[in-house]
Amino acid sequence: MNIAVFASHGGSDLQAIIDACNQGHLNAKVCVVISNNSDSMALKRARVNGIPAYHFSQKVIEDAQALEKAILNTLIKHETQLVFLAGYLKKLSSAILHTYEGRIYNIHPSLLPKYGGKGMHGLNVHTAVLAAKETETGITIHRVSDEYDTGEIIVQKRVPVINGDTPETLSARVLAQEHVFIIEALSQIIKANDRMK
């Protein structure tokens, strides 16, 4: 299966996907990587691995409709079958959501519906979890809809909050689990898709 990965910053989840594909743990390949951040480590990781990598933002294409058309055309050009958002902080256009309906997934560092929505990413999520004195948090993989973090939940993994955690230590613990969990979840998504063919 051809997977397009969108990422805005470090791309460590992307790297986990690339490694799993290369090692045969996923019956898939990353066909293209797209970022809204020209300096993102995700683009560098893609290029090091010989994967087509594109920076798309309004710094490159000012007109919003032209920008979204360019992104969609890129997905089609690279024969994308599934889209995965791995730390991508921009909303997708309705045209992309429609074209890949039911085949766009996101990973979020909390047990949705808790701690989701606009602005809830990175340390903001973990800060909110600790402020609420939660005893556990986790990871959610869900289908993407036209509102942040509201799509159908596919699978979740629980991660304990440890006494004395800071947003940084909690973030590190969740991220370490993400790298394993993302591969388990993608494997199940790909197998389910194969059964439907």
C-alpha positions in Angstrom: 0.0 0.0 0.0 1.3 3.5 -0.9 1.2 5.7 2.2 1.5 9.5 2.0 2.8 10.9 5.3 2.1 14.5 6.4 4.3 15.9 9.1 5.1 19.4 10.4 8.2 19.0 12.6 10.5 16.2 13.8 9.1 13.3 11.9 10.1 10.6 14.4 6.7 8.8 13.7 7.5 9.1 10.0 10.9 7.5 10.6 9.2 4.6 12.5 6.9 4.0 9.5 9.8 4.2 7.0 11.8 1.7 9.1 8.9 -0.7 9.4 8.3 -0.6 5.6 12.0 -1.2 4.9 12.2 -4.1 7.4 9.1 -5.8 6.0 7.0 -5.2 9.1 4.5 -3.2 7.0 3.2 -4.4 3.6 3.5 -0.8 2.4 5.9 2.0 1.3 6.0 5.7 2.0 5.3 7.1 -1.5 5.5 10.8 -0.6 6.1 13.1 2.4 4.4 16.5 2.6 5.2 19.2 5.2 3.9 22.7 5.7 7.4 23.6 7.3 10.3 23.9 4.9 12.8 23.3 7.8 11.0 20.2 9.2 13.2 17.2 10.0 10.5 15.1 8.4 11.5 16.4 4.9 15.1 15.7 5.7 14.3 12.1 6.8 12.3 11.5 3.6 15.1 12.8 1.4 17.7 10.7 3.2 15.5 7.7 2.5 15.0 8.5 -1.2 11.3 9.4 -0.7 9.8 12.3 -2.7 9.4 15.2 -0.2 7.5 18.4 -0.7 7.1 21.7 1.3 3.6 23.1 0.7 2.5 26.2 2.5 1.2 29.7 1.7 4.8 30.9 1.7 5.2 28.8 -1.5 1.6 29.2 -3.0 -0.3 32.1 -1.6 -3.7 31.2 -3.0 -5.3 28.7 -0.6 -7.3 26.9 -3.4 -4.2 26.6 -5.6 -2.2 25.3 -2.6 -4.7 22.6 -1.8 -5.0 21.7 -5.5 -1.2 21.3 -5.7 -1.2 19.1 -2.6 -4.0 16.9 -4.0 -2.3 16.6 -7.4 0.9 15.5 -5.6 -1.0 12.8 -3.8 -2.5 11.6 -7.0 0.8 11.8 -8.9 2.4 9.5 -6.3 -0.5 7.0 -6.5 -1.4 7.5 -2.8 -3.7 4.9 -1.3 -3.7 6.0 2.3 -2.8 9.3 4.0 -1.3 9.4 7.5 -0.9 12.6 9.5 2.0 12.2 11.8 2.3 15.5 13.7 0.8 17.6 10.9 -0.7 20.8 12.3 -2.7 22.1 9.4 -6.3 21.2 8.4 -6.7 19.3 5.2 -9.0 20.8 2.5 -12.4 19.4 1.8 -11.2 18.2 -1.6 -8.5 16.0 0.0 -10.9 14.8 2.6 -13.4 13.9 -0.1 -10.9 12.2 -2.5 -9.4 10.1 0.3 -12.6 9.7 2.4 -12.2 7.0 5.0 -8.5 6.6 4.1 -7.0 9.5 6.1 -5.7 8.8 9.6 -4.1 10.9 12.4 -2.2 10.0 15.5 -2.9 12.1 18.6 -1.0 12.0 21.9 -4.1 11.7 24.2 -7.1 9.5 24.8 -9.5 11.3 22.6 -12.1 12.8 23.0 -10.1 14.2 25.9 -7.5 16.9 25.1 -8.2 17.2 21.4 -9.1 20.1 19.2 -7.5 23.3 17.9 -4.2 24.1 19.6 -4.0 20.8 21.4 -0.7 19.4 20.1 2.7 18.7 21.4 3.4 19.9 25.0 0.0 21.6 25.1 -1.7 18.2 25.4 0.6 16.9 28.1 0.4 20.1 30.1 -3.4 19.9 30.1 -3.3 16.2 31.1 -1.0 17.0 34.1 -3.1 20.1 35.1 -6.2 17.9 35.2 -4.3 15.4 37.5 -5.0 12.5 35.2 -3.6 9.1 36.2 -3.3 8.0 32.6 -3.1 9.4 29.1 -2.4 7.7 25.9 -2.4 7.6 22.1 -5.3 7.7 19.7 -5.4 6.8 16.0 -8.5 8.1 14.3 -9.9 8.8 10.9 -9.7 12.4 9.9 -12.8 14.5 9.6 -13.3 18.2 8.8 -12.9 19.2 12.5 -9.7 18.7 14.5 -9.6 15.3 16.4 -13.2 14.4 16.0 -13.1 11.6 13.5 -13.9 7.9 14.2 -11.5 6.4 16.7 -9.8 3.3 15.3 -7.7 2.3 18.2 -6.2 3.6 21.5 -3.3 2.8 23.7 -3.1 3.8 27.4 0.1 5.2 28.9 0.4 5.8 32.6 1.1 9.3 34.2 3.8 8.9 36.8 4.1 11.0 39.9 6.5 13.8 39.3 5.9 13.9 35.5 6.6 17.1 33.7 5.1 17.8 30.3 8.5 16.9 28.8 8.8 13.5 30.6 5.3 12.6 29.8 5.7 13.6 26.2 8.9 11.4 25.9 7.1 8.4 27.4 4.1 8.8 25.0 6.3 9.3 22.0 8.3 6.2 22.7 5.0 4.2 22.7 3.8 6.0 19.6 6.7 4.6 17.5 5.6 1.0 18.3 1.8 1.6 18.4 1.7 3.4 15.0 3.2 0.3 13.3 0.7 -2.1 15.0 -2.2 0.2 14.1 -1.1 0.7 10.5 -0.5 -3.1 10.1 -4.1 -3.7 11.1 -5.5 -0.9 8.9 -3.6 -2.3 5.9 -4.7 -5.9 6.6 -8.3 -4.7 6.9 -8.0 -2.9 3.6 -6.6 -6.0 1.9 -9.5 -8.0 3.1 -12.0 -5.5 1.6 -10.4 -5.8 -1.9 
